[in-house]
Amino acid sequence: MATLVPIPYSTTGWNTQLDANIAAVNTDVGTRAVDSATVHNTGAETVAGVKTFTSAPVVPANSWPIGATNGLQAALDAKQTSYPRTTTAVTTATIAAAAQATATIPVGNEYILAKIQVDKAARIRVYATIAQRTADASRGSTDPTGDHGVMFEYTSTGAETFTLPPAITCSNFESSINAPILIDNTGSTAQAITVTFTYKRIE
C-alpha cells in the first residue's frame, strides 16, 4: 500500500507533496486487480480458459455428475462391456490313443461355461493357470485336491454335447484371454479332437 506523507496546512510546497501523494496512490491502485475481473472466494462466477493446477483441487463429494467429467463416461462404458453368449472351439493335432495334448481356448479371464461339445471320446480338463494344468496332468480318475485350479472336467464316450446344469463361473488367471485346457484321447485310435465351448465372457 502507498505511504502518504501528511501535508500541514502551513507547509511550503504543499502542492508538490500533494502531487507526490496522488502519484503514489495511482501507482498502488494500478497494481491491483479490477474487482469485476477477479475470481473471488465466494459467489457464483464463470471462469474462462484452461486452468492448470500444480496440486489436485479438493472439492465436496458428488460435486460433478459423470457427464460433466470429460471422457469419464466413455471410459466407464468401455470397462463395462457386455459380452454376448457365444461359442469358441479348439482342435488338437492328432493325439495317440491314451495320450494327451495341451491347448488353450479363448474365453476371457472370467467366464460362464454353459455347454461343452466334444466330437470324439475324450477327457477334457479346464484350468485357471498353465502351472496348475502341468501339476494336474498325471492325475487319474480321482478327485483333485489342494490348490488344483481345475475349473471343469468332463469325460465323453464319443461325440457328445453336454449342457451344464447349472452353468458354472470359471476363472483364467493367465495374462491373456486364453484359458489352459488339457485333452486326453480316451479312444482306441489316434485322432484329432475338437472341443467347443458355449460360454459368456464376463471379463
Secondary structure, DSSP 8 states (H G I E B T S, - for coil): --------TT-TTHHHHHHHHHHHHHHHHHTS--GGGS--SSS-----S----SS-----TT-S-GGGSTTHHHHHHHHT----EEEEEEE---B-TT-EEEEEEE--SEEEEEEEEESSSEEEEEES-HHHHHHHTT--SS---SS--EEEEEEESSSEEEEEEEEEEEE--SSSSEEEEEEEE-SSS-B--EEEEEEEE--
